[in-house]
């Protein structure tokens, strides 16, 4: 960042006023200028005892000198030599840059690891560089230019997707990578590099300095350090869930407060107790997050922490009770987690414009929709088959089905107004939701009794359209779309093969009425024709729904972490057969 590095904190000093309950510290190693994090096993307690025992003049003058120099020079620009290759840079106009930057920041509210104010200051420094060939920022010129160009390229790319135009995102990205490029651009390995850097700088630990005495600049740096760490945390929870891998950093290893917060009381609570002081049922809720630019991020992080707890409780490999105090009643824990998700979703929805108390800052409608997607992700992860619950109850399957249908509908609404994120993460979310819908109708007859098959197929076709759109950019969406198209056609054929008069569910609501009442389906009617030829007596016999889904998905089953499809309740193996009737 421009100005002082968020890696440096006043907590890097070893002082008497820091608590001894859990000894940590940030020390400058060798001659490095940035302090590094040392945990409780590093001997920092012994070092502090030595410090306390020596005469004060023989303390740690170098550390104090560095800290004092840092505090005195927080806002003092420092001229540095400019490499010859960056004396002149080819930037768009200032108006274009501001448009690209505004688009980027409006689309990345869940990951606020870049300060908007600092970025715009940095952008001004880059324009000044073009005019004067001098560089006055404390950030190295090449790193600053890489950051500016990459932010602008992402903003331009968002506009290209939204407006179907060419804003030069490729050229901006190429320029940014040319200034600062890392080897092996793989999301999983880059994530671990980010996490390792955060741990190296101690960003996961709370700041023990007196909050009342800190300057505005120190406060902003503290919040930025929190934002950087929690953005990395959110990325970790997202990727580990999608890829079905262990959590990189466990929640009990961190106590950093949320960005915009001055204490870490909420972080110290269990994730599913985020809104309560003490016991979930009886205590009063904690007040809403401070209305800063971090509000959307904080709500997103609350869902991320719940996701982490769900993975820990239901998707663990080791079931040994001696390794962790696991809940004795997993079903009750699931219900408690669902209640926490519902309470959190309600608070998010209450922050929409027109539903707020005076003085509160609203969340935009698009932000609320994206947070609703996180809610439905939590519900599907909570109730689909898992290592701890191989055969979910009927209510659990119904909850999965409902959230999957909602997930597709929300993505369709976002796409209708060009607000859907054009990323492989969106493709993953849509594909898993559509597979969940088909899984439920193939294996659970009661689901077909609550929602007409025409509505289910129509919703899957909407998902197919969304994947086709994303496939223009992401090849993984193309393959997922091909698999989904085949599954939809097979579902239609199997449904049409059921002889007339044979019920596949407990009742058959008026499908036309249901479709008319579904705004998402109505919105897509012009581009998705839900009718299909009457195939009469199909030669396709009732098939094993479980095996069919697994065979059709092929390698995508592992790529999208769909191993839970292996576990289907006994008695639901055939599809649309008379033996599956619910009456």
C-alpha positions as CSV (number, residue, x, y, z in Angstrom):
1,X,0.0,0.0,0.0
2,X,1.0,3.6,-0.4
3,X,2.4,5.2,2.7
4,X,3.2,3.0,5.8
5,X,3.1,-0.7,5.3
6,X,0.2,-2.4,7.1
7,X,2.7,-5.1,8.1
8,X,4.2,-2.8,10.7
9,X,2.4,-2.3,13.9
10,X,3.0,-0.7,17.3
11,X,2.5,-4.2,18.7
12,X,5.9,-5.2,17.5
13,X,7.4,-4.0,20.7
14,X,7.8,-6.2,23.7
15,X,6.4,-4.1,26.6
16,X,5.3,-4.6,30.1
17,X,1.6,-3.9,29.4
18,X,1.1,-6.9,27.1
19,X,-0.8,-9.8,28.8
20,X,1.2,-13.0,29.7
21,X,-1.8,-15.4,29.3
22,X,-0.9,-16.2,25.7
23,X,2.6,-14.9,24.9
24,X,3.1,-13.7,21.3
25,X,5.2,-11.1,19.8
26,X,6.4,-9.4,16.6
27,X,10.2,-9.2,16.5
28,X,12.6,-7.9,13.9
29,X,14.5,-11.0,12.7
30,X,18.2,-10.4,11.8
31,X,18.3,-7.1,9.9
32,X,14.9,-7.3,8.3
33,X,12.9,-4.0,8.5
34,X,9.5,-5.8,8.8
35,X,8.7,-7.5,12.1
36,X,7.8,-11.2,11.9
37,X,5.3,-13.1,14.0
38,X,6.6,-15.5,16.7
39,X,4.0,-17.7,18.5
40,X,3.8,-18.9,22.1
41,X,6.3,-21.8,21.5
42,X,9.0,-19.6,20.3
43,X,10.4,-18.6,23.7
44,X,9.1,-15.1,23.7
45,X,8.1,-15.5,27.3
46,X,11.7,-16.1,28.3
47,X,12.8,-13.2,26.2
48,X,10.4,-10.9,27.9
49,X,11.5,-12.0,31.4
50,X,15.1,-11.2,30.4
51,X,13.9,-7.8,29.1
52,X,12.1,-7.1,32.4
53,X,15.2,-8.0,34.5
54,X,17.8,-5.8,32.7
55,X,18.3,-2.1,33.5
56,X,16.0,0.0,31.4
57,X,18.8,1.8,29.4
58,X,19.9,-1.6,28.2
59,X,16.5,-2.6,26.9
60,X,15.8,-2.9,23.2
61,X,16.9,0.5,21.8
62,X,17.0,-0.7,18.2
63,X,13.4,-1.9,18.3
64,X,12.3,1.4,19.9
65,X,14.4,3.4,17.4
66,X,12.8,1.6,14.5
67,X,9.3,2.0,16.0
68,X,9.9,5.7,16.7
69,X,11.2,6.3,13.2
70,X,8.2,4.5,11.8
71,X,5.7,6.5,13.9
72,X,7.4,9.8,13.0
73,X,7.5,8.9,9.3
74,X,4.0,7.5,8.7
75,X,2.9,10.3,6.5
76,X,6.3,11.6,5.2
77,X,6.8,10.7,1.6
78,X,10.2,9.3,0.7
79,X,11.7,9.9,-2.7
80,X,13.2,6.7,-4.2
81,X,15.0,6.0,-7.5
82,X,12.7,5.1,-10.3
83,X,13.7,2.2,-12.6
84,X,14.2,3.3,-16.2
85,X,11.4,1.0,-17.5
86,X,8.7,2.7,-15.3
87,X,9.6,6.3,-16.0
88,X,6.8,6.5,-18.5
89,X,3.7,4.3,-18.2
90,X,0.8,4.1,-20.6
91,X,-2.3,4.6,-18.5
92,X,-5.9,5.3,-19.6
93,X,-7.2,8.8,-18.8
94,X,-7.9,9.7,-15.2
95,X,-11.7,9.6,-15.9
96,X,-11.4,6.0,-17.2
97,X,-9.1,5.0,-14.4
98,X,-11.6,6.3,-11.8
99,X,-14.4,4.4,-13.6
100,X,-12.5,1.2,-13.6
101,X,-11.5,1.6,-10.0
102,X,-15.0,2.4,-8.8
103,X,-16.3,-0.7,-10.6
104,X,-13.6,-2.9,-9.0
105,X,-14.3,-1.7,-5.4
106,X,-18.1,-2.0,-5.8
107,X,-17.6,-5.6,-6.9
108,X,-15.1,-6.6,-4.2
109,X,-16.8,-5.5,-1.0
110,X,-16.3,-9.0,0.6
111,X,-12.5,-8.7,0.1
112,X,-11.5,-5.2,1.3
113,X,-7.7,-5.9,1.5
114,X,-7.0,-2.7,-0.5
115,X,-8.0,0.6,1.0
116,X,-9.9,2.8,-1.5
117,X,-8.4,6.0,-0.2
118,X,-4.9,4.7,-0.3
119,X,-5.4,3.3,-3.8
120,X,-6.7,6.6,-5.2
121,X,-3.6,8.3,-3.6
122,X,-1.4,5.8,-5.3
123,X,-3.2,6.4,-8.6
124,X,-2.4,10.1,-8.3
125,X,1.2,9.2,-7.6
126,X,1.4,7.2,-10.8
127,X,0.0,10.1,-12.9
128,X,2.5,12.4,-11.2
129,X,5.2,10.0,-12.2
130,X,4.3,10.4,-15.8
131,X,4.5,14.2,-15.6
132,X,7.6,14.7,-13.4
133,X,9.5,11.3,-13.6
134,X,9.8,11.4,-9.8
135,X,8.4,8.8,-7.3
136,X,7.5,10.0,-3.8
137,X,5.5,7.1,-2.4
138,X,7.0,4.8,0.2
139,X,5.9,1.8,-1.8
140,X,8.4,0.7,-4.5
141,X,7.4,2.0,-7.9
142,X,7.2,-1.4,-9.7
143,X,5.0,-2.9,-7.0
144,X,2.8,0.2,-6.9
145,X,2.4,0.1,-10.7
146,X,1.6,-3.6,-10.6
147,X,-1.1,-3.0,-8.0
148,X,-2.7,-0.1,-10.0
149,X,-2.7,-1.9,-13.3
150,X,-4.2,-5.1,-11.8
151,X,-7.0,-3.2,-10.0
152,X,-7.8,-1.3,-13.2
153,X,-7.7,-4.5,-15.3
154,X,-10.2,-6.2,-13.0
155,X,-12.5,-3.2,-13.1
156,X,-12.3,-3.0,-16.8
157,X,-13.0,-6.7,-17.1
158,X,-16.1,-6.3,-14.9
159,X,-17.3,-3.6,-17.2
160,X,-16.6,-5.7,-20.3
161,X,-18.8,-8.5,-18.9
162,X,-21.5,-6.1,-17.8
163,X,-21.7,-3.9,-20.9
164,X,-20.4,-6.3,-23.6
165,X,-17.7,-3.9,-24.7
166,X,-14.0,-3.7,-24.9
167,X,-12.3,-1.7,-22.2
168,X,-8.7,-3.1,-22.7
169,X,-8.7,-5.3,-19.6
170,X,-6.2,-7.7,-21.3
171,X,-3.7,-5.0,-22.0
172,X,-4.0,-3.6,-18.5
173,X,-3.5,-7.0,-17.0
174,X,-0.5,-7.7,-19.1
175,X,1.0,-4.4,-18.1
176,X,0.5,-5.2,-14.4
177,X,2.0,-8.7,-14.6
178,X,4.9,-7.2,-16.5
179,X,5.8,-5.1,-13.5
180,X,5.3,-7.8,-10.8
181,X,4.8,-11.4,-11.7
182,X,4.8,-14.5,-9.5
183,X,5.7,-18.0,-10.7
184,X,3.1,-20.7,-10.7
185,X,-0.2,-18.7,-10.8
186,X,-2.3,-21.5,-9.2
187,X,-5.1,-20.3,-6.9
188,X,-4.5,-23.1,-4.3
189,X,-0.7,-22.4,-4.1
190,X,-1.2,-18.6,-4.2
191,X,-3.7,-18.9,-1.4
192,X,-1.1,-20.7,0.8
193,X,1.4,-18.0,0.0
194,X,-1.0,-15.4,1.1
195,X,-1.9,-17.3,4.3
196,X,1.8,-17.9,5.0
197,X,2.6,-14.2,4.6
198,X,-0.2,-13.2,6.9
199,X,1.1,-15.6,9.6
200,X,4.6,-14.4,9.0
201,X,3.5,-10.8,9.8
202,X,1.2,-11.9,12.7
203,X,-1.9,-10.5,11.1
204,X,-4.0,-13.2,12.6
205,X,-3.4,-12.0,16.2
206,X,-5.2,-9.2,18.0
207,X,-3.5,-5.8,18.6
208,X,-3.0,-5.2,22.3
209,X,-2.3,-1.5,22.0
210,X,-4.5,1.1,23.8
211,X,-7.2,1.8,21.2
212,X,-8.1,5.1,23.0
213,X,-4.6,6.6,22.5
214,X,-4.0,5.6,18.9
215,X,-4.0,8.2,16.1
216,X,-6.4,8.1,13.2
217,X,-3.6,6.9,10.9
218,X,-2.7,4.1,13.3
219,X,-6.4,3.1,13.6
220,X,-6.7,3.0,9.8
221,X,-3.6,0.8,9.6
222,X,-4.9,-1.5,12.2
223,X,-8.2,-1.9,10.3
224,X,-6.3,-2.5,7.1
225,X,-4.2,-5.2,8.7
226,X,-7.5,-6.9,9.9
227,X,-9.0,-6.5,6.4
228,X,-6.0,-8.1,4.7
229,X,-6.0,-11.1,7.1
230,X,-9.8,-11.7,7.0
231,X,-9.8,-11.4,3.2
232,X,-7.2,-14.2,3.1
233,X,-9.4,-16.2,5.7
234,X,-12.5,-15.8,3.4
235,X,-10.5,-17.0,0.4
236,X,-9.3,-20.0,2.3
237,X,-12.8,-21.0,3.4
238,X,-14.1,-20.6,-0.1
239,X,-11.4,-22.7,-1.8
240,X,-11.2,-25.4,0.9
241,X,-15.0,-25.9,0.7
242,X,-15.1,-26.0,-3.1
243,X,-12.1,-28.3,-3.4
244,X,-13.1,-30.4,-0.3
245,X,-9.8,-29.9,1.4
246,X,-8.8,-29.3,5.0
247,X,-9.0,-25.8,6.5
248,X,-5.6,-24.2,6.2
249,X,-6.0,-22.1,9.3
250,X,-8.2,-23.2,12.2
251,X,-10.4,-20.6,14.0
252,X,-8.8,-21.4,17.4
253,X,-5.5,-20.2,16.1
254,X,-6.6,-16.6,15.5
255,X,-8.0,-13.8,17.6
256,X,-7.8,-10.8,15.2
257,X,-10.8,-8.6,15.4
258,X,-13.0,-8.0,12.3
259,X,-12.1,-5.0,10.2
260,X,-13.8,-1.9,11.5
261,X,-14.1,-3.4,15.0
262,X,-12.1,-2.3,18.1
263,X,-12.4,-5.6,20.0
264,X,-12.5,-9.3,19.2
265,X,-15.4,-10.4,21.4
266,X,-17.3,-11.8,18.5
267,X,-14.3,-13.7,17.1
268,X,-13.8,-15.3,20.5
269,X,-17.4,-16.8,20.4
270,X,-18.3,-19.9,18.5
271,X,-19.3,-19.1,14.9
272,X,-22.9,-20.3,15.3
273,X,-23.1,-18.0,18.4
274,X,-22.1,-15.0,16.5
275,X,-25.2,-12.9,17.5
276,X,-25.5,-13.8,21.1
277,X,-23.7,-13.1,24.4
278,X,-23.5,-16.4,26.2
279,X,-26.1,-19.1,25.4
280,X,-27.9,-18.9,22.1
281,X,-31.4,-19.1,23.3
282,X,-31.5,-16.8,26.3
283,X,-29.1,-14.0,25.7
284,X,-29.7,-10.7,24.0
285,X,-28.2,-10.2,20.6
286,X,-25.0,-8.3,20.0
287,X,-25.5,-5.0,18.2
288,X,-24.9,-4.8,14.4
289,X,-21.6,-4.2,12.9
290,X,-20.3,-0.7,12.8
291,X,-21.5,0.9,9.6
292,X,-18.2,1.4,7.9
293,X,-17.0,0.4,4.5
294,X,-16.3,-3.0,6.0
295,X,-20.0,-3.8,6.8
296,X,-20.6,-6.2,3.8
297,X,-17.3,-7.9,4.5
298,X,-18.2,-8.5,8.1
299,X,-21.5,-10.2,7.3
300,X,-19.7,-12.3,4.7
301,X,-17.1,-13.3,7.3
302,X,-19.8,-14.4,9.7
303,X,-21.1,-16.9,7.1
304,X,-17.5,-17.9,6.4
305,X,-16.9,-18.8,10.0
306,X,-20.1,-20.8,10.1
307,X,-18.9,-22.7,7.0
308,X,-15.7,-23.4,8.7
309,X,-17.5,-24.8,11.7
310,X,-19.7,-27.0,9.5
311,X,-16.6,-28.4,7.8
312,X,-15.0,-29.1,11.1
313,X,-18.1,-30.8,12.6
314,X,-19.5,-32.7,9.7
315,X,-16.7,-33.2,7.1
316,X,-13.8,-34.2,9.4
317,X,-11.8,-37.4,8.5
318,X,-11.0,-38.5,12.0
319,X,-13.9,-39.4,14.2
320,X,-11.9,-40.1,17.3
321,X,-13.7,-38.4,20.3
322,X,-10.4,-38.0,22.1
323,X,-9.1,-35.6,19.4
324,X,-11.8,-32.9,19.9
325,X,-14.9,-32.5,22.1
326,X,-17.3,-33.2,19.2
327,X,-21.1,-32.6,19.9
328,X,-22.9,-35.7,21.2
329,X,-26.1,-34.8,19.3
330,X,-25.1,-33.9,15.7
331,X,-28.7,-33.4,14.7
332,X,-29.3,-30.8,17.4
333,X,-26.1,-29.1,16.5
334,X,-27.3,-28.9,12.8
335,X,-30.5,-27.2,14.0
336,X,-28.6,-24.7,16.1
337,X,-26.3,-23.9,13.1
338,X,-29.4,-23.5,10.9
339,X,-31.0,-21.1,13.4
340,X,-27.7,-19.0,13.4
341,X,-27.8,-18.8,9.6
342,X,-31.5,-17.8,9.6
343,X,-30.9,-15.0,12.2
344,X,-27.9,-13.8,10.3
345,X,-29.8,-13.8,7.0
346,X,-32.6,-11.8,8.6
347,X,-30.2,-9.2,9.9
348,X,-28.7,-8.9,6.4
349,X,-32.1,-8.5,4.8
350,X,-33.0,-5.9,7.4
351,X,-30.1,-3.7,6.2
352,X,-31.7,-3.1,2.8
353,X,-32.8,0.5,2.0
354,X,-36.2,1.3,3.4
355,X,-35.9,-1.3,6.3
356,X,-33.3,0.5,8.4
357,X,-33.3,2.6,11.6
358,X,-32.3,6.2,11.2
359,X,-28.5,6.7,11.0
360,X,-27.7,3.2,9.7
361,X,-25.9,2.7,6.4
362,X,-27.7,0.3,4.0
363,X,-26.4,-2.7,2.1
364,X,-27.1,-2.5,-1.6
365,X,-29.6,-4.9,-3.1
366,X,-26.9,-6.7,-5.0
367,X,-24.8,-7.1,-1.9
368,X,-27.8,-8.6,0.0
369,X,-28.3,-11.1,-2.9
370,X,-24.7,-12.2,-2.7
371,X,-25.0,-12.7,1.0
372,X,-28.1,-14.7,0.4
373,X,-26.1,-17.0,-1.8
374,X,-23.7,-17.5,1.1
375,X,-26.6,-18.4,3.3
376,X,-27.9,-21.0,0.9
377,X,-24.3,-22.4,0.5
378,X,-24.2,-22.9,4.3
379,X,-27.6,-24.7,4.3
380,X,-26.6,-27.1,1.5
381,X,-23.2,-27.8,3.1
382,X,-25.0,-28.4,6.5
383,X,-27.7,-30.8,5.3
384,X,-26.3,-32.7,2.3
385,X,-24.7,-36.2,2.9
386,X,-21.5,-35.9,4.9
387,X,-19.0,-38.2,6.6
388,X,-20.9,-37.7,9.8
389,X,-24.4,-38.0,8.4
390,X,-24.4,-40.4,5.5
391,X,-28.2,-40.5,5.1
392,X,-29.8,-37.2,5.8
393,X,-33.4,-37.0,6.9
394,X,-36.2,-36.0,4.6
395,X,-36.3,-32.5,6.1
396,X,-32.6,-32.2,5.5
397,X,-33.0,-33.2,1.8
398,X,-35.9,-30.8,1.5
399,X,-33.8,-27.9,2.9
400,X,-30.9,-28.8,0.5
401,X,-33.4,-28.8,-2.4
402,X,-35.0,-25.4,-1.5
403,X,-31.6,-23.7,-1.1
404,X,-30.4,-25.2,-4.4
405,X,-33.4,-23.8,-6.2
406,X,-33.0,-20.4,-4.6
407,X,-29.3,-20.4,-5.5
408,X,-30.0,-20.8,-9.2
409,X,-32.8,-18.2,-9.0
410,X,-30.6,-15.6,-7.3
411,X,-27.8,-16.1,-9.9
412,X,-30.4,-15.7,-12.7
413,X,-31.7,-12.4,-11.1
414,X,-28.1,-11.1,-10.8
415,X,-27.3,-12.1,-14.4
416,X,-30.5,-10.4,-15.7
417,X,-29.1,-7.1,-14.6
418,X,-25.4,-7.9,-15.4
419,X,-24.6,-8.2,-11.7
420,X,-23.5,-11.8,-11.6
421,X,-19.8,-12.3,-10.9
422,X,-18.2,-13.7,-14.0
423,X,-15.9,-16.2,-12.2
424,X,-15.3,-19.9,-12.0
425,X,-16.7,-19.6,-8.4
426,X,-20.0,-18.6,-9.8
427,X,-19.9,-21.6,-12.2
428,X,-19.1,-23.9,-9.3
429,X,-22.0,-22.5,-7.3
430,X,-24.5,-22.9,-10.1
431,X,-23.4,-26.3,-11.2
432,X,-23.5,-27.7,-7.6
433,X,-26.9,-26.2,-7.1
434,X,-28.3,-27.8,-10.3
435,X,-26.8,-31.2,-9.5
436,X,-28.3,-30.9,-6.0
437,X,-31.8,-30.2,-7.5
438,X,-31.5,-33.3,-9.8
439,X,-30.0,-35.4,-7.0
440,X,-33.1,-34.6,-4.8
441,X,-35.7,-35.3,-7.5
442,X,-33.9,-38.5,-8.6
443,X,-33.5,-40.0,-5.1
444,X,-36.3,-38.5,-2.9
445,X,-39.9,-39.0,-4.0
446,X,-41.2,-36.6,-1.3
447,X,-39.4,-33.7,-3.0
448,X,-41.3,-34.4,-6.2
449,X,-44.4,-34.1,-4.2
450,X,-43.7,-30.6,-3.1
451,X,-42.4,-29.1,-6.4
452,X,-43.7,-30.1,-9.8
453,X,-41.2,-31.8,-12.1
454,X,-41.7,-29.1,-14.7
455,X,-40.5,-26.4,-12.3
456,X,-37.4,-28.5,-11.3
457,X,-36.5,-29.1,-14.9
458,X,-37.1,-25.5,-15.8
459,X,-34.8,-24.3,-13.0
460,X,-32.1,-26.7,-14.1
461,X,-32.4,-25.3,-17.7
462,X,-31.9,-21.8,-16.3
463,X,-28.7,-23.1,-14.6
464,X,-27.6,-24.5,-18.0
465,X,-28.1,-21.0,-19.6
466,X,-26.0,-19.4,-16.9
467,X,-23.2,-22.0,-17.4
468,X,-23.3,-21.3,-21.1
469,X,-22.8,-17.6,-20.5
470,X,-19.9,-18.3,-18.0
471,X,-18.5,-20.8,-20.5
472,X,-17.6,-17.9,-22.8
473,X,-14.8,-17.1,-20.3
474,X,-14.2,-20.2,-18.2
475,X,-13.6,-23.6,-19.8
476,X,-14.6,-25.4,-16.7
477,X,-18.1,-24.0,-17.1
478,X,-18.3,-25.4,-20.6
479,X,-17.7,-29.0,-19.5
480,X,-20.1,-28.6,-16.6
481,X,-22.7,-27.3,-18.9
482,X,-22.3,-30.3,-21.2
483,X,-22.7,-32.7,-18.3
484,X,-25.7,-30.8,-17.0
485,X,-27.4,-30.7,-20.4
486,X,-27.1,-34.5,-20.7
487,X,-28.5,-35.0,-17.1
488,X,-31.5,-32.7,-17.9
489,X,-32.3,-34.6,-21.1
490,X,-32.1,-37.9,-19.2
491,X,-34.3,-36.6,-16.5
492,X,-36.9,-35.6,-19.0
493,X,-36.8,-38.9,-20.8
494,X,-37.1,-40.9,-17.6
495,X,-40.0,-38.7,-16.4
496,X,-41.8,-39.1,-19.7
497,X,-41.2,-42.9,-19.6
498,X,-43.5,-43.2,-16.5
499,X,-46.8,-44.7,-17.7
500,X,-49.8,-42.5,-17.5
501,X,-51.6,-42.7,-14.2
502,X,-48.5,-43.7,-12.2
503,X,-47.8,-41.2,-9.5
504,X,-44.2,-40.3,-8.7
505,X,-45.1,-38.2,-5.8
506,X,-47.7,-37.7,-3.2
507,X,-49.6,-35.0,-5.2
508,X,-49.3,-33.1,-8.4
509,X,-49.8,-29.3,-8.0
510,X,-50.7,-27.2,-11.0
511,X,-47.3,-26.9,-12.6
512,X,-48.5,-24.0,-14.9
513,X,-49.5,-22.0,-11.8
514,X,-46.2,-22.7,-10.1
515,X,-44.3,-21.6,-13.1
516,X,-46.3,-18.4,-13.5
517,X,-45.7,-17.5,-9.9
518,X,-41.9,-18.0,-10.2
519,X,-40.4,-14.6,-11.3
520,X,-37.1,-16.2,-12.3
521,X,-38.7,-18.7,-14.5
522,X,-40.9,-16.1,-16.1
523,X,-37.9,-13.9,-16.7
524,X,-36.2,-16.7,-18.6
525,X,-39.3,-17.9,-20.5
526,X,-38.3,-16.0,-23.6
527,X,-35.0,-17.8,-23.9
528,X,-35.7,-21.2,-22.4
529,X,-38.6,-23.2,-23.9
530,X,-39.7,-25.6,-21.1
531,X,-41.8,-27.8,-23.4
532,X,-40.4,-30.9,-25.0
533,X,-41.9,-33.5,-27.4
534,X,-44.2,-36.1,-25.9
535,X,-42.0,-39.2,-26.0
536,X,-44.8,-41.6,-25.0
537,X,-43.7,-45.1,-23.9
538,X,-39.9,-44.6,-23.7
539,X,-37.7,-47.7,-23.9
540,X,-35.6,-46.3,-21.0
541,X,-36.3,-48.4,-17.9
542,X,-36.2,-47.0,-14.4
543,X,-32.5,-46.5,-13.6
544,X,-30.3,-46.4,-10.6
545,X,-30.3,-42.6,-9.9
546,X,-27.2,-42.7,-7.7
547,X,-25.0,-44.6,-10.2
548,X,-26.4,-42.7,-13.2
549,X,-25.5,-39.3,-11.7
550,X,-22.0,-40.5,-10.7
551,X,-21.3,-42.0,-14.1
552,X,-22.5,-39.0,-16.0
553,X,-20.5,-36.5,-14.0
554,X,-17.2,-38.3,-14.5
555,X,-14.2,-36.3,-13.5
556,X,-16.3,-33.3,-12.6
557,X,-17.5,-35.2,-9.6
558,X,-14.0,-34.9,-8.0
559,X,-13.3,-31.4,-9.5
560,X,-16.4,-30.0,-7.9
561,X,-16.2,-32.0,-4.6
562,X,-19.4,-34.0,-5.3
563,X,-18.4,-37.1,-3.3
564,X,-21.5,-36.8,-1.2
565,X,-23.4,-38.2,-4.2
566,X,-22.1,-41.6,-3.2
567,X,-24.4,-41.7,-0.2
568,X,-28.1,-42.3,-1.0
569,X,-30.7,-43.7,1.4
570,X,-31.7,-47.3,0.8
571,X,-34.9,-47.8,-1.1
572,X,-34.5,-44.7,-3.3
573,X,-32.2,-46.2,-5.9
574,X,-34.7,-46.3,-8.8
575,X,-36.0,-43.3,-10.5
576,X,-39.7,-42.6,-11.1
577,X,-40.6,-46.2,-10.4
578,X,-44.0,-47.1,-9.0
579,X,-42.3,-48.5,-5.9
580,X,-41.2,-44.9,-5.0
581,X,-44.7,-43.5,-4.8
582,X,-45.6,-41.5,-1.8
583,X,-49.2,-41.7,-0.8
